[in-house]
Amino acid sequence: MSVLLLQPPAIKPAGPPLGLAVLLGYLRRQGIAAQALDANVEAYRYLLQPERLAALAPATANTSLRRAIKNIARSWTLLTSSAACRSFARYQSAVQHLNTALGVYRGLSGDERLTLGDYRHGGRSEFSLHDLQQFAAGETSTLFNDYFAEELLPGIVARKPRLIALSINYRHQLLPAFELAGMLRRALPSVKLVAGGCMLTSWRTEVEKASDLLGPFDHLVFGPGEEALLQLAQGVGTQEFFLEGSTCLSFEPDFSGLPVTAYLSPEPVLPVTASRGCYWQRCLFCPEAVAPTHPYRSCVPSEVPDLLLTLADRWQVRHFHFTDNALPVPVLQSLAARREELAGLSWYGFVRFEAALAEPQLVDNLAYAGCRMLQLGLESGSQTVLDHLGKGTSVTTAAAVLEALRQAGIATYVYVMFGVPDETDEDRRATLRFLEEHADAIGYLNLAIMNLPHQSELAVGRETTVETGGEAAAVRGLYLTGAAEQKRRSDARRFIQKELLASPAIRTIVNRTPPLFTSDHAFFFDKLKG
């Protein structure tokens, strides 16, 4: 084998990684012998083995932990079968059992925490290059170390790859990824080791200052990795440590080697994308407007229905998750135009509150074409805040879109964000009123408190402090910190707890949101009635 593409833990094990599948498809079409390995889902399977959990559980384990371990196998089976959709209560219990059982793992220091969607190390920071270097050097370890040493590493060595590429897209992957990279470097000293992904691209300003602390890797790729990996796999020499992704973008995933039917999902769901980057790129709170992780590029809209049909036939699946930042309207129109062919499929994804989605004919055709749920970033019910954020939409349009989708029978997953700079109590209450007025058109809610990225226009001139962790060599994280930010977030948290969640209508919506898996599983539990 020439190239091994690898996803390290820890992220939600709800479906196969699209980034790996897209790269795999591209490399194979260029004649490269490549394979993909999802070490994330395999790590969860390893850690959630009943015998392993029982051996690690303390003798003084409380009732909930003992019950969770007893029900591990049953809970995993339920969450990987359509039976999970028949009872929301049983589904909730199964998720809780798995999550409770993961609490057994605290690492050697006792400071680590793993859930079904997150990993944190209380004593170390993923934004400290000094800490990352220690994990890479084997001077300290994560709770994934046994899995890496006992199962993952021997399997990789047996494959004999010439190049290994790690895909790091989330902050909770950083510490395990660097630990794994160090182990790979020591076990396979001649292998070319590469890392890329959205997390590293977002963090590039700081990372580029410290290449000497990124020891295990031969190269880091910023942006799209297709062309850079192809050149490395073909042996095209480069002495540069940091490689810039090209505008060569692929949209055709290959899920070969990934356990499509083994993820924690009531039915298999394949991720797919019709575009890379964001077509709006004007939100002032989003780094995509200033330093996009990908140049914007869209599929030919007419090709998207064919892609779904091809993937459905090849992998025998009927559920799809569009991972686009926002599905372009021409793509939605193309899907609607092929409604008869797509009627047997179901899909969901993010869209903007575009006026086109208030048109009954379009949304009715989308529903017929398999659209089961749309995710929409409302952010605020205050027009003042929307204008301040550069959202480019209005509360009037948002209301019309929600009503059109309700009438079409398409569930909505609405994202709201509090703690926006200069947000007033009246702005927050305007959001509360909007949500209450349109509660019958909102299927699910994501309530968030703004983390303002350094690389956003809204962050210019605002206070920040260095996020520290470990002993030294700390660098900036992704978001602003400091007293002003803490107060803003604290005020927002207080409003959510004391006023927003005091609303019966809003509390009802929040309570039906699937725990931990949230939007990944929401469209299996559609509560909206058309």
N, C-alpha and C positions, 0 to 999 in steps of 0.2 A: 504494500500500500504506500502511496505517495503522501497523501494529506489526511490528517485526522482533525475534524472540526469538533470542538468540545464546548458544551455549556456547563460551567461549574455551578454548584449551589451558592445561595439559596434563594429561590423565587417560588411562587405558587406553582405546584405541579399539576396544573389544570389542563395542559395541552402541549403539544410539541413546539419547540422553538422555531419561529419563522425565520429568524436570521440565519440559523444553521442550514435550514432547508433550502433557502434561496441561494446561499453560497454553494451548497452541495450541488444543486441543479446546474448552476452556472459552470462550476469547475468540471463536472462530468460532461456537459455539452462541449467543453473545450478539449475533451480527451484526457483529462486528469483523473487518475485513480484516487478517489476520495471517499471517505466514510464520515458519518456523523454519529456522535455519542452524546446523549443527554445524561450527564452525571448528576444533574439536579434531581430528576425523578428517581433515579437509581439510589441516590443517597437517602431519600425519604423512605424508599422501600427497605433499605438496609436498616435504617435507624428505627423503623416501626415494626421490626420483627418481634412478635410476642415474647419469644424466649429471651431475646436481648433486653427487652424492656423489663421483664420480670427479674432478671439477674441484677439489673442496675437499680431497681426501685428500692428505696430504703425500707427497713423493717417497720418503720413507723409511718409508712405511707398512709395518707388519709383515704377516706372512703371513695372520694371522687377519682383519685389516681388508681386505686385498686380496681374500681369499676371500669375505668377507661382501658387499662391493660387487658382486663378480661374480655373486653368487647372490641379489641383492636382488629382482629381478622374479620369479624362480622361488619365492622364499620367501614373498613377499606373496601370490602366486597360490595356493600350497599352503595358507596359513593362512586363506584365504577360500573353501576348498572342502572337501567331505567327505573328500577324500583324506587330509587331515591326521589323521583318526581311524584310519587303517589302520596307521600306524606311529608309535609314540610317539617312537622315535629320530629319524625324519625331522622330526616336529613339533618336537622339542627343537632340532634343528639350525636349522630355519627361524627359530624365535624368537631363537636366539642370533645368527644372521646379522643380523636386523633391529636387534637391540639393539646389537650391535657397530658396525654402520654408523652408528647415531645418535651414537656417540662422536666422530665427526668434528666435530660441532657443539659448539664451546666458547665462542662469542660473542666479541665484540671484546676483552673482558678476559681471556679464557681461563679464566674461573672457572665457566662454566655447564656443567651436566650434564643431559642428557636421556636418558631410557630410555623403554621402552614403557609405563611406568606411573608415571613421576615426572619432575619437573623441579626442579632446584635451582640457585641462583645463589650460588656460594661467597663472593662479595664483597658481597652485599646480603641483606637479610632481608625476607621477606614480612610480618613483624610489626613493621617500622619504617615508620610513616606518612611519615616524611621520605623514605625510599627509594621508597615507592609514589608520592609526589608527584613525585619526580625522573623516574620512568618516565613518569608521566602528562604531564609538561611536555616530554618529548622530550629531556631532558638526558642521559639514558643509555638503553640499549636492551637487549632480550633477543634471543636467537637466532631468535625468531619474527618479527623486524622485517621481513625481506625478504618473507616470506609475507604479512604484514599489508599492506605497501606495494604489492606487485606484484599480488596476487590478491584478497585479502579486501576491502580498502578500496575499490578500483574497483567491485567487484561490489555492495557495499553502497550506494555512491553511486548506482549505476544503478537500484537498487530504489526510491529516493526515499522512505524511511520517514519518518514523522512522530515516531515514538517507537521507541527501541532499548532493549531490556532484556537485560542480561547476567546469566547464571546462574552464580554462583560458589559451588561446593559443596566445594571442596578447597583446601588451603593452596597447592598447587603451581599453582593457577590465578591467584593474586593478582597477581604481578608482570606476567605477560603481559596479564591483564585490565586493569590500570591503564594499561599502555602502550597497549593498543588503545583504551581509553576516551579517552585524550588525543588519539590520532590521529583518532578519530571526532569529537571536539569541534572540532578544528581544521579538519577537512574539511567538517563539517556543523554549523556554529555554531548554527543555529536548531532542530536536532533535540533533542527531550527525551530525556535519557540517564538510564537507571535501572539500578540493580544490586540483586540480591537473591540468595538462596540460603542453604543451611545454613551455609556458612563464615562469612558476614557475620553471620548470626543468632547463631551460637555466640560470635562475637567482639564482640557489640554493646556490652558494658559498656565496653570500651576505645574502640571506634569512636565512641560517642556523645559522648565527651569531646573529639573533635577533628574536628568537621564542617568546619572551615576548611581541613583538609588533604585533603579529599576532592573537590577542585576540579572534575574533569571531570563529575561527576554532578550531576544536578538533584535526584534522590531516591535514597534507599536504603530498601529494603523489608525489614523483619524479619518472619520467619514466612511463612505461606502468602501467595502473591502474587496469587491469582486476583482478588479484589475490588479490590485497590489498582491493579493494571494495568488492569482494566476501567474504573475511574473516570478514570484518566489518559488512556486511549484515547478515552473519551467526552468529554474536555475538562472534566471536573469539576475546578474550580480548587482548589488547595491550596498554601499557602505553606510548609508544613512540609517540612523536608528529610528527616527520618526518618518513614517511614510504617509503621504497625503493620498486619500482616496480620490479616485477619478470620477468623472461624470458618467462612467459606464455603470448602468443600473439594470438589475435583473428583476423580473417579477414572477418567474416560474419556479415554484418550490419543488423540491424532491424530498419526500419524507422517508426515503429508504433507510432502513436501519433504526429508525425511531419507533418506539412502541406506541403507535397511534391509538390503539384500543386500551392501553394500560394506564392512562392518566386518571386522576381523580376528577371525573366528569360523568354525570349520569348517562350521557351518550358521547361518542367521540366528536370532537369539534376541531376542525382544521383552521389554523390561522392563514390568512391571505391578505394581500394588500394590492390596492389598485393605484396607489401613489406613494411616493417617498417624499418626505419633507412636508411642509405646510403651504397650501396655496394662498392663504391669507397673509401670514407673516407680518401682521401689523399690531398684534396685541402687545401693549407696552410692558406687561408683566412677564412675557415669555421670551426666553433666550433665542427661540427660533427666529425672532424678528431681527436679532442683532448678529448672532453667530449660529446659524442653523447646523444641526448635526448632519443633515443631508441636503444637497441641492434639490429644489423641488422638481419632481418629474412625475408624470402620470402615464399609466398605460393608455394605449388607444382605447377609448371608452367601449367601442364595439367588441373588443377582445375580452372584456371582463366576464361576461356571461359564459363565453366558451371556456375560460379558465376554470370557472366553478364547475361546469359540466364535466370537464376533463378530469379534474381532481376527484369529483364525486364518483365517477366511474372507476378510476384507477384504485382509489383507496376505500371504496364502498362506504362512504360517509355521506350524510345529507345535511350536516350542520357546519356552518362557517362563521368565523369571526374576522371581520375586516379590521385590521390594525391601523389603518390610516389615521393620521392626525385629524383629518376630516375628509370624508368621502366627497370628491368633487361632484357638483350637480350634473355635469354631462355623464358621469359614470352611473349615477342614480337613474338618469333618464334612459340610459342604455339597458340597465337591468329591468326597468319598468316595461320597456319595449319588447323584451323577451319573456314576458310573464308566463306564457303558456309552457315554454320549455323549462322554466325555473320553478314551476309550481310545486314540484315535489321536494324542493330544498328549503332550508331555513337559514337565515343569516342575520347578523346584527353588526353594528359598528357606529363610530362617531360621525356626526354631521354638525355643521354650523346651523344656526337658526336662519336659514336662507328663506326668502320670501317664496321661492319655488315650492317649498315644502308645505305651504299653506294652500296649495292648489289641490282640491279634492281628487281630480283625475290622476295626478301623479302619485299621490300617496295611496290611493286605492289600488293602482297598478303595482306599486311597490309591495303592498301587502300580499297581493295575489302572487307576486314573483318571489315570495319567501321571506320578505322582511318581517321579522318577529319583534325586533326591538331596535330603537335608535338611542344612542347616547348623545346628550346635548349639553354643552357647557354654557349654562345660563349665567353663572358666576354671581349675578346680583339682580334683584328686582328693582333697583334704583337706576333710572336713566342717567343720573349724574355719575354714578360709579361706572356704568358701562362705557360712557363717553371718556371718563378718566382712564379707563383701561385700554381704550382703543379697540373695543370689541367689534365695532362696525355693525351693530344691530340695535334693535329697539325692543322695549318691553312689549310694545303693541304687536310687533312681528312675532315675538316669542309666544305670546298668548295665542295668536292665530295658528301658529304651527302646532302647538300642543293640542289645540282643539281639533285640527284637521287629522292629526295622528290618532287621537282618541276615537274619532268617528270611523277611521279606517281600521281600527282594531290593532294598531301597532303600539306596543308597549314603549314607554319612555323611561330612560334612566337619566335623571337630571342632576347636573353637577353645580353646586353652589359653594361660593368661597367667601368667607368672612375675614376680617382683619386686613382689608385693603388699606394702604396708606391714605390718610385723610378721610376715611370712611366715618360717617357720623352715626349717632343712634337712630336718627330718622332714616338714613340709608338702610340700616339693618332692618328697621321695622317695615320699610317698603318691601324688602325681600320677604319678610315674614308674611305680609299681606298678599303678595303675589302668589306665594306657595299655597296659602290657604284658599285663595280665590280659584286656583286652578288644580286643586288637589285631586279632583276626579280625573284629570288628564295626566297625572304624574304617577307612573308605576313604581319607581324607585328613586331614592335620593342619596346622593353622596354629599355629605356636609364636611367641608374642609376649612382649615385655617391657613391663610396664605403664608407660604414660605417664599420670600421674594428672592429670585436668583440674582447673583452678582451680575451676570451677563444679561441684563434687561434694562431697557431705557428707564423704567420706573425706579431702578435702584441707584441711578446716578446721583451722587451727592449725599446719599443717606449713610447713616452710621453703621459701622460693622466692626467686629473684632475677629481675631484669628481663632478658629476652632481648634482647640488643642486636644491631644490624646497621646498617651505614652509619655516619654520623657523629653523628646526633643524633635526637631525637624518637622514640626507641624506646619501645615500649609492651609490655605483657605479651603473651606468646603464649597458647596455649590450655592449656599444661601447666605443672605445677610444675617448677622447676629448682632448682639449689643442690647443695651438697656431699652432703647426706643422700640426695637423689634419685639423684645420680650413683653413690653407693656401692651403693644398693639395686639399681640397674639393672646395675651391674658384677657384683655377686654373682650375680644371676639369669643374666646372660650366661655367666658361668663355669660355672654348674651345667648349663646347656643344652649347652655345648660338651663338658664333661668327663664328665658323667654321663648326661644324657638321650640324647644322640646316640651314646653308646657302646653303647646297647641295640640289638642287631640287629633286633628287632621294630619298634622305633620308627623306626630308620633306614630300614627297608624302606618304611614308610608315607610318610615324608618324601620319599624318592627318587622315588616315583611321582606326586608332586604336580606338575601342569603349571607350568613355570617362568614367572614374571612374571604370567601371566594367572590362575593359581591357580584360585579357585572359578568364575571366568567360563567356564573350559573343562573343569573337572574332570569334569562329568557326561557329557562326550563320551568320557571314558577310564575308565569304571567298572570298577574292578578287583575289586569285591566279588563273591563267588560266594554265591548264596543257599543 
